[in-house]
């Protein structure tokens, strides 16, 4: 079952054409990821400190399907179709009123926060993300 976070587009996230500027979608996705981590671990910082693992974006692709505008409510659905040894692939589907706005895929690499080197996904994190 994907994790879904709903947020409202702010005027400042729109470009001169009145639609969400393409670069802002990654920031909107990041808000949803932060809320997922809050729900799963209490906070993003708690996940990092309790499990000695952080995650960094290694790759991101976006496919723009329809415009979103200021004051639109967006549903950002996150799921993890692949959990590897040290990386995870997150699928993102953003919709407004059931209409597809954007599909994205992000590949995260888990790192040891003390050294910045790749580390295996801790079992407790794997378990939580596998359910998303």
N, C-alpha and C positions, 0 to 999 in steps of 0.2 A: 504494500500500500504506500503510495508516495506521500511525502510530507508536503503539506500545502500551507503557504503563508500568503496572506492577502495584504496588499498595501495600495495606497492611493498615490497616483502620479502627482508630483508637485510641479507648479508652473516653471520653476527654475530648471527642471530636468528636460524641458522642451526646447527645440531649436527654433529658428525664425519661421519655419513652416508650421509651427504649432504642434509638432509631433515629438515624441521622446527621441532625444538625440541618441544615436546608435551606441556611443561609448558609455552611456548611463546604464545600459542593460546589465553590464557586468557588475556595476555597483548595486543595482537592485537585486541581482542574484546573490550577491554577497550578504545583503541584509537578510535574505531568506536562509542562507547557510548559517548565519549567526544565530537566528531564531531556532533553527533545527538543533544546533549545538546547545543552546540554552535549555531547550526542552529535554534533550537527551542526557546532558551532563551537568546541568545547573548553570553553566556559562561556558563560553569558549575557553576562557582562561583556566577554568576548573579541569576541562578535558586535557589541556596541555600540562598543567602541573601534576594532576593525579596520575596520568598515564605516560608522562615523559615523551609525548609525541605531539608534534605540530604538523600542519599540512600546508603545502604551498602549491599554487597553480603551476602546472608544467605546460598545459596546453588548453586552449579554449577556442571553440568554434561556435558561431551563431548563425542562424538562418532566420531572416526577417520575413514574416508572413503577412502582417497587417499593422497599420499604425496604431499607436496608443497616444492619447492626448491628455493634457492637464485635467485632473480631477477624475480620470478613469480609475476604477478599481481593478487591480490586476491580481490574479491568482497565480502564484509561482509554485509549481509542483516540482519537487526534487525526488529523484530516486537513484539508487546505486546499482546499475545492472552488472557491474564488474568490480570485484574486490580482489586485487592481486596480492602479492607478497608485501610490496612496499608502496603500491599505488592503488588508487580507486578511480573509477570513472563515474561521474555523476551526470545523469540526464536531466534536463530542465525543459519544462513546458510552461510557457507563460500564456495565459488566456485572459480575455475580458468578456464577461457575459457569455462564456462558453466558446467564444471565437478565438482561434489560435492566433497569437500575436508573434511569438518567437519560440523557436526550438534551439536549444544549445546543448553542448556537451563539454564538460570540463574534466580534465584529468589532473588529479591531485597526487603529489608524492608526499609520503609521510617522512618527516625528518626528526632527528633527535634535537630538541631545542637548545641543548648545551653545545653541540658540536656542529649543527647544521648539515649533518650527513644523513643519508637515507637510513631508515629504520623500518623493520617489519611493523605492520599494523597490529597494535596490541589487541589481544583477544576481546577485551571488553568493548573497545571501539568497533571492532569488526562485528561483534554481535549486535550492537545498536544500529549500525549502518546497514547491516544485512536485512533488517526489518523495514527499511525505508525503500 
